[in-house]
Amino acid sequence: MTGTVLGLAMIGGLLALLALRIPVGLAMLVAGGAGYVAQRGVDPLLYHLQTTPFFQASTHSYAVIPLFLLMGQFATQSGINRALFDAARAYLGHRRGGLALASIAGSAGFGAICGSSLATAATMAQAALPEMRQAGYAGSLATATLAAGGTLGILIPPSFVLVIYALLTEQLIGTMFLAALVPGALAVLGFTLAIRWTVQRDPGLAPLEEQADRSARQASLGSIWIVPVVFLVVIGGIYRGWFTPTEGAAVGAAATAVLAVARGMRWEGLKAALLGTIETAAMVFLILLGADLFSAGLAFTRLPQELVAVFAESGLPAFATIGLMLLFYLAAGCVMDSLSVILLTVPVFFPIVMALDLGMGPTEAAVWFGILALVVVELGLITPPVGMNVFVIHGLARDIPLGETFRGLLPFLAIELIRVALLFAIPGLVLWLPALL
């Protein structure tokens, strides 16, 4: 069996295991291990497994992952999701669709200290969904807004998926964070426009509320000031060189821990935060281990190099090749979490991207492609018929049919496609801020 055929067999086996609902980390371990043994034998595989897990668990760079996860857990325990929603409601609630706009603003703020789309969607829904229902909002608008708002958790830094991409492709974490700011802001702006268009087209979807008085607005800000402070300290400190990304994550985790304690977290909350971090970190490191073994087995087949040669000789324009990759990311984002998609595809796609003539330097190409890939993956999270964020929200609002939520998502999907097209056609939207600063 040639290396190319074996590589394709590894990918086919992995997809078959995923179709059988085998956890993605275990599926990559099995497929990668089988390919490794077929080419090198059992003893080299055992030696690889003897050294690699220890290396990944003990490497200082990877310590950033559990620390950012812990920051998100403390943010959840602090109830900051409710405070963010209430503050946005105080300023926006009196406008048509104001509670939906407040949900987007709250999701953006919570995503900045959480970093997970599924967690952002679920956590913000617990705060915002009952309020929108009580105010008489249509189920389609309420659930669609929360599903779309949840996607902000992937992109708005600090995002641990961005950290993983930076580590895999040897990019600076601070640069990836800066590159994500403009696309993240465009997402918030786009979702705002989608909501405004929806409620102007059918005002009955979102009844008006009374305007909060000035004292209520000022009081609401007092409970969320820590969020921009943590964001600026972590992102600014990493970029300015005050501390490494790992130290920045530790600072952020400590700050959110203080916030959680000040807002009433006690032993049970601390225990829940620590256990949640351990469980999620264990899952992430299992996926990392599986991805490493799968990448090693795939590298021995030389399939990535063969694909690079195929695309180089095909005559296909460089940006058309990127477009095909993005279509794959869109499909994969519908059925898999973003971390799994990135770990699964980077070993195959990244060498191809680096070999393309995109009219930019290697670092710029790596940063632009990483942001674009994450944007498309987050689009997949709300794309019918499978979008994972939609099913998370549906689990909290089972009385609202899935079809109704997907219909409500159509304006959000349209605005997201426009954003993807802009980022694809104008790489400077991603690259100008890192270059400027």
N, C-alpha and C positions, 0 to 999 in steps of 0.2 A: 504494500500500500504506500503510495507516494505521500510526501508531507502535506501537499495541498489537499488531497482527499481525506487524510486523517484530520487535518484542521477543520475541514467542512463537517466531518463526522462529529467532531467535538462540539461544534456549534449546534448541529442538529440534535445531538444528544442532550445538550443543555436546554434547548427549547422544548424538547419532549419532556424532560423532567419538570420544567416550569409549567407545562400544560397539565401535568399530573398533580400540580399544586404542591410540589416539593419546595420548601423554603429556598430562596435564591442563593443564600450563602452555602447551604448544603449541596444544592444542585451544581454550583460552580466547583465545589470541592470534588464531587464525584466525577463530573465531566473532565475537569482538569487533571485529577489523579489518574483517571483511565488513560488519557492521552499521554501523560508523563510516563506511566509504566510501559505503554506500548512503544515508546521511543528510547527510554533510558533504563527501564527495569525497576524492580521493587526497591532494591537497596538505595539507589539515588533518591527515590521518592521519600523513603523513610528519613534519610539524612536531611532532605529539604524541609520536611515537617518537623524535624528535630530542632532546626535553627531558625526558620522563618517566623513562627509564632512568637518566639521569645524576642526576636529582633523588633517585630512590629509593636509588641506590648511594652517594650522598654525604651523605644526611641523617643527622645524628648519631643520631637515635632508632633508625634501622634497624641501626646498628652493634651493637646488643644481640643481634641474631640470630646472626651468626657467633661472637660471644663465648660465648654460651650453648652453641652447637653445639661449640665448641672445649672447653668445660668437660666436656661429655659424652664427647668423644673421649679426653681425658686420663683421665677416670674409667675408661673401657674399657681403656686401655693400662696403667693402674695395677694392674689385676686386683682392684679393690675389690669387684667382684661376688662373687668367690670368698671374700674376707674377710668380707663381709656375710653370705653364706650360712653360712660356718663359725661365725661368732659366734652367729647365730640358732640354728644346729643345736646348739651347746653348751648353750644354755638351754632349747631346746624339743624336741630330738631324742628324748628319752626318753619323751615323751608319744605317745599314739596319734595317728598322723598328723603327728608332729613335724617331719619333713622337709618335708612340704607346708606346714606353718605357717612353717617357716624360709624357704621359697621366697617366701612372701607378704611376710614381714618384709624379706627381702633385696631383693625387687622394689620395695618402698616406699622403702627407703633408696637404692637405685640410681636410682630414678625421680626422687628429690629432687635429683640432680646430673646427670641425663641429659636428661629432658624429652621423651623420645620413646617411645611405646608399643612400636612394632615393635623398636626397639633394645633396650629393657628386656627384652622377651620373649626375643629371640634371645640376648642377653648372659647373662641369668640362667639360661637353659636350658643353656648350655654348662657352667655350674658345678653346677647342681642336678640335671639330668636323669640324668647317669651315677651320681650318688650315690643317687638314689631307685631306680634300676634295680638297683644292687648290693645295696641294702637289701631288695629284694623287693617294692617298691611296685607296685601294679597300673598298667598303662600308662594306663588311662583317668583315674585320679586324678592321676598325675604330669603328663601333658600338659595336662589341663584346668586344673590349678593354675597351671602356668606361663603358659598362654594368658591366664587371668584376671588373674594378677599383673602381666603386661605392661601391662595397661590403666592401671595406676597411673601410668605414665610421662607420660601426657597431663595429668593433673590436679594431681598433687603438685608444688607450685612448688619451684624456678623452672622453668616450662614455656614453651618458646618459642611454643607455640600460643596460650597465654594472652597472651603479649606481643603477638602478631600481632592477636588480637582486641581488645586494649586500644588498639593503635595505630589500627586501622580504625574503632573506635567512639569514639575520643577519651576513653577512660577512663584513670584512673591505674593504672599497672602494679602498684604496690604494693597498691592496693585489690583488684585481681583476684587477686593472690597470697594475700592474707589471706582473701578470700571462698572460695578453693579449699581451705583447710585443713580445715574441718569436713567437707565432702563427701568429701575424700580420706581422712580418719580413719574416716568411716562405711564407706567402701569396704573398708578394711583390716579393720575389725571384722566387716563382713558376710561377707567371704571367709573369715575365721577361723571364723565360725559355720557356714558352708557345709561347710568341711572337717571340723569336729567332728561335724556331723550325718551326713556321709557315712561317716566311719570308725566311728561308733557303730552305724550301721545295718548295716554290713558290716565288722567288724574285720579280716577277711582282706585287705582292700585295702591295709593299712598295718601291717606288722609292727613290733613295739616294738624300740627300740634301748636299749643301756646308757646310763645317765646319766653325763654328763661330770663329772669331779671339779672341785672349786672352783678349783684352779690353772689348769686348762684354760679354764674360763669367764673368769677374769680376764685370761688371756693373749689370749683372742680379742677382748676389748674394746680391747686396746691397739692393734690394727691398724685399727680403724674409728672411732676418736674424731674423726678429721678430718671425717667426713661430717656429724654434727650441728653441728660448728663452722662448716663452710662454709655449711650451710643457715641457721644463725642469723645469721651475719655478713651474708650476702647479703640475706636477707629482712628481718632487723632493720635493717640499714644503709639499705636502700632506704626502709623505712617511717619510720625515725627522721630521715631527711634527711641522713645522713652522706655519702651519695653518690647520684648519679642511678642509674636502672636500668642504663644502659650502663656506668657506673663499677662498679656492683655485679657485673655480669657479668664485667668485667675482673678484679676481685678474685677472684671464684670461679674463673675460668680459671687465674689465677696460682697459687692455692692448690692446685688439682687438678694443675697441672703440677709443683709441688714434690712433691706426694704421689706422682705417677707416677715422677719421677726417684728419689725415696727408695725406691720399691718395685721399681726395676730397669729403668725405661725408659731406653733409650739412643737413638742416632741413628736406627736403623730404626723404633723406636716413635714417636719424634717426627715422623719423616717420614710415617708412616702416619696419625698424628693430624692433621697439617696437611693432608695430601691428602684425608682423609675429611671434614674441615671444609670445605675448598674445594669438593669435589664436592657435598656436601649444601647448602651455602650457595648455590651456583650454581643448584641445582634449586629452592631456596626462592625465590630472587629471580626466576627465570624464571616461577614460579607467581604471584609478586606482580605482575610486569609484565603477565602475561596477565590476571590478575584486574582490574588497573587499567584495561586497555584494554576488557575485557568490561563492566566497570561503567560506563565512560564511554559506550560505545555504547548500553548499556541505559538510561542516564540520558537520552540524547537521545530515546529512544522514549517516555519518560514512563511506561513500564510499571510501575515501582515505585509512582509516584504513583497510577496507575490502580488498582493492587491495594489500596493504602491506602484509596481511596475505595470500592472494592467491599466490603472487609471492614467499613468503617465503616457502610455502608448495608445490609449483609446482616442485621443483627440478631443475628448469631452472638455468643454470650458471649465476652468477651475471653479467658478461660482455655481455652475450646474452640478458639479460633484458635491459641493457643500449643500446644495438644495436637496439632493437625494438623501444625504445623511440626515438632514432636518426632517424629512418625511418619515424616516425610520424613528427618530426621536419622538415625533408626534404620536406615532402608533405605540411605541414602547411606553410613553408617559401615560397612556390610557390605562395600562394594566399593571405597571410596576412603579414602585416608589423611585424618587429621583436619584437617590444614592445608588441603588442597584443598577439603574440605567447607565449612570456615569461610569461606574466600575466595570460594567459589562462591555461598554463600547469604546472607552478611551484606548485600551490596548490595540484595538483594531483601527479605529478611525484616526487617532492622533498622528500616527506616522504618515498617513495619507495627506492629512491637512498640512503637515510640515513640508511635504514634498510638492505641494501645489504652489503655483505662482499667483499669489493673491494681491500682489502689488504693495505688500507691507512686510516689515521685518518679522523674524521668527517669533519674537516676544509678542508683538502686536497681534500676529495671527493667532497665537495660542490664547491670548486673553480674549480677543474678539470671538473666537469660536466657542470658548468655554461659556461666555455669557449668553451667546446666541443659543447654544445647546440647552442651557438651563431655562431660558425663556420658552423655548418650544416644548420642553418637558413639562413645564408648568401649564402650558396651553393644553397639553394632553390630559392633565388632571381634571379638566372640566369639559372635555370633548366627548360627545355621545358616541356610542351608547354605553361606554364603560367608565368614564372619568372617575377616578378614585375619590376625589374631594366630594363629588356629588353623592356618592354612597355613604361617605362619612356623615354628611348633613342629613341624608335620608334616614340614617340610623337614629337621629335625634328628632326627626319630624316624619314619622312613618305614615301619618294621615295625609301627607301631601304627596301625590303620585310623582314618580320619577319623571314621567313625560312632561308634567307641568314645570318641574324644575329645569329640565333641559330646554323647554320653550322659553323660559325666563332667561336662560343663559345666552340666547342667540345674540342680543346686542353686545354682551361681553365678549363672545367669541369673535364677532365682527371687529371690535376695536382691538382685540389681541392680534388678529391677523394683520391689521394695519401696523401695529407696533412691530411685529416680526418683520414685515416688509421694510419698514423704516430702518431697523437695526441691520438688516441684511444689505440694504442698498447704501446705507450711510454708516460705515464702520466708525467714523469719527464720533458718533453719538456714544459709543462705548469707550473710545480711546482718548477723547480730548481731555477728560478730567485727569486721568493719570499723567498724561503728557504735560498738562498745565501745572500740576502741583509737584 
